[in-house]
Amino acid sequence: MDLNWSPEDIAFREEVRAFLDEKLPKDLSDKVKRRGELTKADMERWHAILNEKGWLAPGWPKKFGGAEWNAVQKHIFEEEAARAGAPRIVPFGLAMLAPVLQKFGSKEQQDYYLPRILNGDDWWCQGYSEPGAGSDLASLKTRAVREGDHYIVNGQKTWTTLGQHANMIFCLVRTDPDAKQQEGISFLLIDMNTPGIEVRPIILLDGVHEVNEVWFTDVKVPVENLVGEENKGWTYAKYLLTHERTGIAGVGFSQAGLESVKRIAKAEQAGGKPLIHNPHFAARLAKVEIDLMAMATSNMRIISQAAAGQAPGVESSMLKVKGTIIRQEINDLARRAVGPYAMPFPSESIEGDNDPIGPDYAGPQAAAYFNNRKLSIFGGSNEIQRGIIAKVKMGG
Ligand SMILES: Cc1cc2nc3c(=O)[nH]c(=O)nc-3n(C[C@H](O)[C@H](O)[C@H](O)COP(=O)(O)OP(=O)(O)OC[C@H]3O[C@@H](n4cnc5c(N)ncnc54)[C@H](O)[C@@H]3O)c2cc1C
């Protein structure tokens, strides 16, 4: 295993930096850095810029229009994009559904949907979770009954991220209520404009409309929108989740966050001295920096194994747990560093005509802290990941 960057990796990093310098719109990166709320148009703009360059789908095979980067290249891009303040690319179509269609979809589905994902014609959201089916996803109840050449879908999905922007949703539905839980599930592609679908907003702790409930009442879905075979959806769902967890360690985000905390702690005062010299604060900062360095090294080790063709196993659960703890600790340090100035939410402090309250870096910190509580819940909660790690490493 070689943890050093090769000359090709270094050249690739320079190419990525040059591209970001030239093509990442400044208003977008400014908004990302001050944690302003990205609009649908903002996200679509960056999507289109990457697509034009051919870098929108790093992991897709070239035959489907992807860049076919290896694990190291993907990591370098993610690190540089986070450093530059690029908007995160919405993963549901590109990084979750597309691998499923490429492996299990029909030729017609591949030919129709994959170019539309690249071109931004479709905005996908993920309809997995239900009120009674999160960690225990296989207990999902949304029902699809075959009637001629359609399924009739009834039920409710929840926590549907950015569903308010989506025109398509991929859903896990129960097609055989009598089979064992995992065996009666199918994977359906549903047009959000079909009559009977209602999207209701859920406002998160930071006051932002990021997730939704999606209700289905007698929704007619053509049978050609079934992916793979009926009642085999659990296999496809699990395949998709392995892609959902990729890159979840968020090393680049943590590095950018840590630099920002250091800048804030140098500017803020505590007891007449810069906060960064406060022993308690400095100790927490040092600990999280050491943890991040250790995780970045583990991440490189796993990436280097992946580049050599070894699929990550339980390591992705370890990265998910550690990576999210680090990101949440960085958010907490930033929030504490600005004290009461963290309290105003971005909509009140940094958007619109309001005068900023406190220094301009302070306004978004409470919102960031509250919003990132989600990191240890989605993509398989940290408790569930710990259970997986324990099972693999300790048996049982
Ligand atoms: C911001 C956000 C966005 C999301 N976006 C989407 C989306 O776009 N599409 C989608 O389908 N879903 C989405 N989710 C849902 C997410 O996948 C679920 O929240 C997650 O799987 C946990 O399920 P739950 O919320 O039902 O909690 P539960 O499963 O009810 O868990 C409650 C608590 O119990 C713990 N727990 C549960 N089972 C065990 C166990 N066996 N061992 C130990 N502890 C356990 C959990 O860790 C958690 O702390 C999103 C969630 C959030 C918060």
Ligand as a Chemical Component Dictionary entry (heavy atoms), coordinates in Angstrom:
data_LIG
# 
_chem_comp.id                   LIG 
_chem_comp.type                 NON-POLYMER 
_chem_comp.pdbx_formal_charge   0 
_chem_comp.three_letter_code    LIG 
# 
loop_
_chem_comp_atom.comp_id 
_chem_comp_atom.atom_id 
_chem_comp_atom.alt_atom_id 
_chem_comp_atom.type_symbol 
_chem_comp_atom.charge 
_chem_comp_atom.model_Cartn_x 
_chem_comp_atom.model_Cartn_y 
_chem_comp_atom.model_Cartn_z 
_chem_comp_atom.pdbx_ordinal 
LIG C1  C1  C 0 -31.961 15.458 7.345  1  
LIG C2  C2  C 0 -32.359 14.083 6.921  2  
LIG C3  C3  C 0 -32.489 13.785 5.582  3  
LIG C4  C4  C 0 -32.912 12.525 5.170  4  
LIG N1  N1  N 0 -33.113 12.285 3.840  5  
LIG C5  C5  C 0 -33.682 11.117 3.444  6  
LIG C6  C6  C 0 -34.054 10.916 2.072  7  
LIG O1  O1  O 0 -33.841 11.779 1.213  8  
LIG N2  N2  N 0 -34.686 9.775  1.736  9  
LIG C7  C7  C 0 -34.941 8.786  2.652  10 
LIG O2  O2  O 0 -35.489 7.751  2.273  11 
LIG N3  N3  N 0 -34.597 8.942  3.971  12 
LIG C8  C8  C 0 -33.983 10.089 4.381  13 
LIG N4  N4  N 0 -33.651 10.281 5.704  14 
LIG C9  C9  C 0 -34.048 9.267  6.666  15 
LIG C10 C10 C 0 -32.909 8.531  7.332  16 
LIG O3  O3  O 0 -32.389 7.547  6.492  17 
LIG C11 C11 C 0 -33.490 7.950  8.644  18 
LIG O4  O4  O 0 -33.761 9.030  9.491  19 
LIG C12 C12 C 0 -32.536 6.993  9.303  20 
LIG O5  O5  O 0 -32.452 5.803  8.585  21 
LIG C13 C13 C 0 -32.984 6.669  10.760 22 
LIG O6  O6  O 0 -34.306 6.242  10.774 23 
LIG P1  P1  P 0 -35.398 6.907  11.738 24 
LIG O7  O7  O 0 -35.307 8.391  11.589 25 
LIG O8  O8  O 0 -36.714 6.275  11.436 26 
LIG O9  O9  O 0 -34.941 6.553  13.202 27 
LIG P2  P2  P 0 -35.140 5.144  13.934 28 
LIG O10 O10 O 0 -34.746 4.047  13.031 29 
LIG O11 O11 O 0 -36.514 5.131  14.526 30 
LIG O12 O12 O 0 -34.066 5.273  15.074 31 
LIG C14 C14 C 0 -34.281 6.073  16.253 32 
LIG C15 C15 C 0 -33.022 5.944  17.113 33 
LIG O13 O13 O 0 -32.839 4.580  17.510 34 
LIG C16 C16 C 0 -31.573 4.106  17.100 35 
LIG N5  N5  N 0 -31.685 2.702  16.678 36 
LIG C17 C17 C 0 -32.618 2.187  15.812 37 
LIG N6  N6  N 0 -32.387 0.873  15.634 38 
LIG C18 C18 C 0 -31.290 0.555  16.357 39 
LIG C19 C19 C 0 -30.540 -0.660 16.564 40 
LIG N7  N7  N 0 -30.875 -1.783 15.948 41 
LIG N8  N8  N 0 -29.449 -0.588 17.356 42 
LIG C20 C20 C 0 -29.080 0.554  17.984 43 
LIG N9  N9  N 0 -29.760 1.728  17.826 44 
LIG C21 C21 C 0 -30.844 1.725  17.032 45 
LIG C22 C22 C 0 -31.163 4.996  15.946 46 
LIG O14 O14 O 0 -29.768 5.068  15.783 47 
LIG C23 C23 C 0 -31.742 6.347  16.353 48 
LIG O15 O15 O 0 -30.868 6.974  17.273 49 
LIG C24 C24 C 0 -33.177 11.524 6.139  50 
LIG C25 C25 C 0 -33.014 11.807 7.502  51 
LIG C26 C26 C 0 -32.617 13.074 7.899  52 
LIG C27 C27 C 0 -32.480 13.342 9.373  53 
# 
loop_
_chem_comp_bond.comp_id 
_chem_comp_bond.atom_id_1 
_chem_comp_bond.atom_id_2 
_chem_comp_bond.value_order 
_chem_comp_bond.pdbx_ordinal 
LIG C1  C2  SING 1  
LIG C2  C3  SING 2  
LIG C2  C26 DOUB 3  
LIG C3  C4  DOUB 4  
LIG C4  N1  SING 5  
LIG C4  C24 SING 6  
LIG N1  C5  DOUB 7  
LIG C5  C6  SING 8  
LIG C5  C8  SING 9  
LIG C6  O1  DOUB 10 
LIG C6  N2  SING 11 
LIG N2  C7  SING 12 
LIG C7  O2  DOUB 13 
LIG C7  N3  SING 14 
LIG N3  C8  DOUB 15 
LIG C8  N4  SING 16 
LIG N4  C9  SING 17 
LIG N4  C24 SING 18 
LIG C9  C10 SING 19 
LIG C10 O3  SING 20 
LIG C10 C11 SING 21 
LIG C11 O4  SING 22 
LIG C11 C12 SING 23 
LIG C12 O5  SING 24 
LIG C12 C13 SING 25 
LIG C13 O6  SING 26 
LIG O6  P1  SING 27 
LIG P1  O7  DOUB 28 
LIG P1  O8  SING 29 
LIG P1  O9  SING 30 
LIG O9  P2  SING 31 
LIG P2  O10 DOUB 32 
LIG P2  O11 SING 33 
LIG P2  O12 SING 34 
LIG O12 C14 SING 35 
LIG C14 C15 SING 36 
LIG C15 O13 SING 37 
LIG C15 C23 SING 38 
LIG O13 C16 SING 39 
LIG C16 N5  SING 40 
LIG C16 C22 SING 41 
LIG N5  C17 SING 42 
LIG N5  C21 SING 43 
LIG C17 N6  DOUB 44 
LIG N6  C18 SING 45 
LIG C18 C19 SING 46 
LIG C18 C21 DOUB 47 
LIG C19 N7  SING 48 
LIG C19 N8  DOUB 49 
LIG N8  C20 SING 50 
LIG C20 N9  DOUB 51 
LIG N9  C21 SING 52 
LIG C22 O14 SING 53 
LIG C22 C23 SING 54 
LIG C23 O15 SING 55 
LIG C24 C25 DOUB 56 
LIG C25 C26 SING 57 
LIG C26 C27 SING 58 
# 
